[in-house]
Amino acid sequence: MLKDAAVLITNVKHFVGLPTALEMVRQGARVVCHDLSFSDADVRSAFEKENPGIATTGATEAREVFDDVESALRAVDVLVNNDFFPAIRAPVDEASVDDMRRGLEALLIAPFQFSGAAAARMKPRKHGKIILVTSAAPIHGLPNYSMYVTARGAANALTMTLAKELAPFNINVNAVAPNYVESESYFPAKLRNDPEFIERMASKVPLKRLGKPEEVAGMIAFLASPAAGFMTGHVLPFAGGWA
């Protein structure tokens, strides 16, 4: 479904980045991945050796990343904003303003910048897809996680607004909003290997299990495909019925 599509995935070493990259490659896309750690050439090289068929960029600033991708492949057809920041638990009266600022930088400012760089290149071609990986938490609400939920909620709002702004240019903008997914970023192996923890988490989910990163990747790949060409402005909860 994605044969020869040029795809850029940000923060690939976090959340659902790598499963998404692998799924995109499986479907025939040409994938370039960004991660802040890739400014180290050795880290980039190791990642590419471990994941044949996936290219990387060592650039960090959004517009430079796009320049890098376009010189390596061609114009980007699909941007996947795979943003990550820890979900810090803190009652609002104890939460750190500095943590809030860092969360907004990672979960809102970063996708805003990357989406802007993508739009600048997609608008003249009247073609492109921008996909944000956000969270279902703002849809449901999550006590004691106001910093994380607020930042993710802002990214959901950004999705809906950009969809309407960019629709006249034939650019689709959607978000996949996971929660209760077995990613290392939010559920480290130590927790995933604890049966009591998994049972407790699964009890909160109507489907009575945690989601798989590969399932999220499949949804992202669908949104990137021509089959989703008439879909824009959607924030799709991916949380087993929790939201």
C-alpha positions as CSV (number, residue, x, y, z in Angstrom):
1,M,0.0,0.0,0.0
2,L,3.0,2.3,0.5
3,K,5.2,1.3,-2.4
4,D,7.9,3.9,-3.0
5,A,6.4,6.4,-0.6
6,A,9.0,8.6,1.1
7,V,8.4,8.6,4.8
8,L,10.0,10.5,7.6
9,I,9.6,9.2,11.2
10,T,10.7,11.4,14.1
11,N,12.1,10.1,17.5
12,V,12.2,6.6,16.1
13,K,13.9,5.1,19.1
14,H,10.9,6.0,21.3
15,F,7.3,5.0,21.7
16,V,6.1,3.3,18.5
17,G,8.7,4.7,16.2
18,L,10.6,1.5,15.3
19,P,7.6,-0.7,14.8
20,T,6.1,1.9,12.6
21,A,9.3,2.2,10.5
22,L,9.5,-1.6,10.1
23,E,5.8,-1.7,9.0
24,M,6.3,1.1,6.5
25,V,9.3,-0.7,5.0
26,R,7.3,-4.0,4.9
27,Q,4.7,-2.2,2.9
28,G,7.2,-0.9,0.4
29,A,7.9,2.6,1.7
30,R,11.3,4.3,1.7
31,V,11.9,5.3,5.3
32,V,14.2,7.8,6.9
33,C,14.3,8.1,10.6
34,H,15.2,11.0,12.9
35,D,16.3,10.7,16.5
36,L,18.3,13.2,18.6
37,S,20.8,10.5,19.4
38,F,21.6,10.2,15.7
39,S,23.8,13.3,15.9
40,D,26.4,10.7,17.0
41,A,27.5,9.0,13.8
42,D,28.3,5.7,15.6
43,V,24.8,5.6,17.0
44,R,23.4,6.1,13.6
45,S,25.6,3.4,12.1
46,A,24.6,0.9,14.7
47,F,20.9,1.6,14.3
48,E,21.1,1.2,10.5
49,K,23.0,-2.1,10.9
50,E,20.4,-3.4,13.2
51,N,17.5,-2.3,10.9
52,P,18.4,-3.0,7.3
53,G,16.4,-0.9,4.8
54,I,15.9,2.0,7.2
55,A,18.0,5.1,6.6
56,T,18.7,7.8,9.2
57,T,19.4,11.5,9.4
58,G,21.9,13.1,11.9
59,A,20.2,16.5,11.6
60,T,18.2,17.7,14.5
61,E,16.5,21.0,13.5
62,A,13.2,20.3,11.6
63,R,14.0,22.1,8.3
64,E,17.5,20.6,8.2
65,V,16.0,17.2,8.7
66,F,13.8,17.6,5.7
67,D,16.7,18.9,3.6
68,D,18.6,15.8,4.6
69,V,15.8,13.5,3.7
70,E,15.2,15.2,0.3
71,S,18.9,15.0,-0.6
72,A,18.9,11.2,0.3
73,L,15.5,10.3,-1.2
74,R,13.2,12.9,-2.6
75,A,10.4,15.1,-1.3
76,V,8.7,13.6,1.8
77,D,5.2,12.1,1.2
78,V,4.5,11.2,4.8
79,L,5.6,12.7,8.1
80,V,5.0,10.7,11.3
81,N,5.5,12.9,14.4
82,N,6.4,10.2,16.9
83,D,6.8,12.4,19.9
84,F,7.8,11.3,23.3
85,F,8.2,12.7,26.9
86,P,7.8,10.8,30.2
87,A,4.3,10.9,31.7
88,I,5.3,12.4,35.0
89,R,2.9,11.7,37.9
90,A,2.4,14.8,40.0
91,P,-0.7,16.4,41.7
92,V,-1.2,19.9,40.1
93,D,-0.2,21.7,43.3
94,E,3.1,19.8,43.4
95,A,3.9,19.7,39.7
96,S,7.0,21.5,38.3
97,V,6.5,24.3,35.9
98,D,9.9,23.4,34.4
99,D,8.6,19.9,33.8
100,M,5.5,21.3,32.1
101,R,7.7,23.5,29.8
102,R,9.8,20.5,28.9
103,G,6.8,18.4,28.2
104,L,5.2,21.1,26.0
105,E,8.5,21.5,24.1
106,A,8.7,17.8,23.3
107,L,5.0,17.0,22.7
108,L,3.7,20.2,21.2
109,I,6.5,22.5,20.0
110,A,8.4,19.7,18.2
111,P,5.5,18.4,16.2
112,F,4.5,22.0,15.4
113,Q,7.9,22.7,14.0
114,F,8.1,19.4,12.0
115,S,4.6,19.8,10.7
116,G,5.4,23.4,9.6
117,A,8.5,22.2,7.8
118,A,6.5,19.4,6.1
119,A,3.7,21.8,5.1
120,A,6.2,24.2,3.5
121,R,7.3,21.4,1.2
122,M,4.0,19.7,0.7
123,K,1.8,22.7,-0.2
124,P,3.5,23.5,-3.5
125,R,3.1,19.9,-4.6
126,K,-0.5,19.7,-3.2
127,H,0.2,16.3,-1.8
128,G,1.2,14.9,1.6
129,K,0.2,13.3,4.8
130,I,1.1,14.4,8.4
131,I,0.4,11.9,11.2
132,L,0.9,12.7,14.9
133,V,1.3,10.0,17.5
134,T,-0.4,11.6,20.6
135,S,-2.4,10.0,23.4
136,A,-5.9,9.0,24.3
137,A,-5.4,10.4,27.8
138,P,-6.8,13.9,27.0
139,I,-10.0,12.3,25.7
140,H,-10.6,10.4,28.8
141,G,-8.7,12.5,31.4
142,L,-6.0,11.2,33.8
143,P,-5.8,12.5,37.3
144,N,-2.3,13.6,38.6
145,Y,-0.9,13.7,35.0
146,S,-2.0,17.2,34.1
147,M,1.3,18.1,32.5
148,Y,1.4,15.1,30.2
149,V,-2.3,15.2,29.4
150,T,-2.3,19.0,28.6
151,A,0.6,18.7,26.2
152,R,-0.9,15.7,24.4
153,G,-4.3,17.5,24.3
154,A,-2.7,20.5,22.7
155,A,-1.2,18.2,20.0
156,N,-4.6,16.7,19.4
157,A,-6.0,20.2,18.9
158,L,-3.1,21.0,16.6
159,T,-4.0,18.0,14.5
160,M,-7.6,19.1,14.0
161,T,-6.6,22.7,13.2
162,L,-3.9,21.8,10.7
163,A,-6.2,19.4,9.0
164,K,-8.6,22.2,8.1
165,E,-5.8,24.6,7.3
166,L,-4.0,22.2,5.0
167,A,-7.0,20.4,3.4
168,P,-7.1,22.9,0.5
169,F,-3.6,21.8,-0.4
170,N,-4.6,18.1,-0.4
171,I,-2.6,17.4,2.8
172,N,-4.2,15.0,5.2
173,V,-3.5,15.5,8.9
174,N,-4.6,12.9,11.5
175,A,-3.5,11.6,14.9
176,V,-3.3,8.2,16.4
177,A,-3.9,8.5,20.1
178,P,-2.7,5.4,22.0
179,N,-2.9,4.4,25.6
180,Y,-2.2,1.2,27.4
181,V,0.2,0.0,24.7
182,E,3.2,-2.2,25.5
183,S,5.9,0.3,24.5
184,E,9.3,0.4,26.3
185,S,8.9,4.2,26.6
186,Y,5.9,4.0,28.9
187,F,5.9,0.4,30.1
188,P,9.5,-0.7,30.5
189,A,10.4,-4.4,30.4
190,K,10.5,-4.6,34.2
191,L,6.8,-3.7,34.3
192,R,5.8,-5.7,31.3
193,N,7.4,-8.8,32.8
194,D,5.4,-8.4,36.0
195,P,2.2,-10.4,35.7
196,E,0.5,-8.5,38.6
197,F,1.2,-5.2,36.9
198,I,-0.1,-6.3,33.6
199,E,-3.2,-7.7,35.1
200,R,-3.8,-4.5,37.0
201,M,-3.3,-2.4,33.8
202,A,-5.4,-4.7,31.6
203,S,-8.3,-4.5,34.2
204,K,-8.6,-0.8,33.3
205,V,-9.1,-1.6,29.5
206,P,-12.5,-2.8,28.3
207,L,-10.8,-5.2,25.9
208,K,-8.9,-6.6,29.0
209,R,-5.4,-6.5,27.5
210,L,-2.7,-4.1,26.6
211,G,-2.2,-3.1,23.0
212,K,0.8,-4.0,20.9
213,P,3.1,-1.4,19.3
214,E,2.7,-3.3,16.0
215,E,-1.0,-2.7,16.1
216,V,-0.4,1.1,16.4
217,A,2.1,0.8,13.5
218,G,-0.6,-0.8,11.4
219,M,-3.0,2.0,12.1
220,I,-0.3,4.6,11.2
221,A,0.5,2.8,8.0
222,F,-3.2,2.8,7.1
223,L,-3.4,6.6,7.6
224,A,-0.3,7.0,5.5
225,S,-1.8,4.9,2.6
226,P,-4.0,6.0,-0.3
227,A,-6.9,4.1,1.4
228,A,-7.1,6.9,3.9
229,G,-7.0,9.7,1.3
230,F,-10.5,11.0,2.4
231,M,-9.7,11.0,6.1
232,T,-8.4,14.2,7.7
233,G,-8.8,15.9,11.1
234,H,-9.3,12.7,13.1
235,V,-7.8,11.9,16.5
236,L,-8.2,8.2,16.6
237,P,-8.2,6.7,20.1
238,F,-6.2,3.4,20.2
239,A,-6.8,2.3,23.7
240,G,-9.0,-0.9,23.7
241,G,-12.2,1.0,24.5
242,W,-10.7,3.0,27.4
243,A,-11.3,6.3,25.5
